Amino acid sequence: MSGTAVRELGEQLAELVRDFDPSVCDRELAKSYVEAFAHVERLGVAGRTLAVTRVEATRACTSGRSPARTATEWPAQATGSALGDAIRDTTTARLLDQCAATETSLRGGQLSAAQAAA
């Protein structure tokens, strides 16, 4: 899989969200949208969490347009997330190889970032 495929998927999702009109949804359809978007969100968190280990290993976070002092600072800068969330996600990423079940559930979109960190 390439970064291009992920960007294209993001563009497709952005188009879907731009055209999304929740006012035409009945209650069951609205619930299914909430669940589906939550699943997409968890998959995005999984991909980001997995990728951050490679960013850290290659020290990519210390070079480029916005170098960070540490590998835990960079995800916060790159994504606009809170430093605490970036630290949690980076720590989780480092520990995934010690818990195959957590990694499998994370990759399947079954866990949120907080659940994976627990």
N, C-alpha and C positions, 0 to 999 in steps of 0.2 A: 504494500500500500504506500502511496506517496502522499506528501503534504498537499499536493495539488488536489488529490481525491477528497481529502478532508476539507480543504477550502471550498471546493465545488459543492460538497454536501452542506456546508455552512451557508453558502449562497442560496441553495435550494430551500433550506429551512428558513432563511431570512425572507425569501419571497412568500413562502407559505404563511408565515406569521404576519407579514405586511397585508396579505389578502384575507386574513382570518377575521371573521365577523361573529363574535360570540353572541350577538343579539339574536341571531337566527337559530341558535342551538336550543333544543329542549334540555331538560335537566339531565337526562341520561347521557346525551351527547356531550354536554358541557363537562360532566364528570369524566367521561372517557378522554376528552381533550386534556384535562388536568393530569390524568394518569399518564397519558402518552407523552406530554411535555415533560413531566417529572422523569420519565424513563430516559428521554433524550438528554435531559440535564445530567442525570447520573452517568450516562455513557460519556458525555463530554468531560465530566470530572474524572472518570476512569482514564480516558485518553490523556488528559493533562497530567494526571498523577504518574502514569507510566512514562510519559515523555520527559518529565522533569528529572528522572534519574539519569537519563542520557545527557541532558543539558548539564547536570552537575558533573558527571563523569568526564565530559569533554571540556569542561570549564568554559563552555560557551557563554555562560552568564557573566563572565568577567571581561568580555570584549563586545565590540559592536557599538550601536548607537547609544545604548543606555547601560553601560557596565554597572554591575552591582558589586558591592563589597563581598557578599556571600551568596552561596547558592540558595539560601532560604529567602534572601531579599528579592532576588530576581523575579520569581513568579508573581510576587505582589506588584512589582513595577510593571511587568509585562501584561498582567491581566486586570490590574486595577483593584485587586482584592486586598483585604486587610492583611497586614504582616502576620498576625496570629494564624489566619487561615492558611497562608503560604507555608508557614512553619509546620503546621499540622499536616498539610498535604505532602511536603517534602519528607517529613519524618515517616509518614505512612509509606511513601514510595520506597524509602530505604529498607523498610521492614517487610515488604511484600514477599521477598524471596524466602522468608522464614515461615510463611503461612500460605500454603498453596490454596487452601479453601477460600481464604479472604481474597486472594488475587483472582481466583476463578469467579467469585461472586461479583467482584468489582468490575471485571471485564464483561460480565453479563448484564451490567446495568442494574444489578439487584441491590447495590449498596450506595448510600450517599457518602460524601466525604467524611462526615462525622461517624457514620456507622463503620466505615472501613478503618478509621483511626482508633475505634474503641477496642 
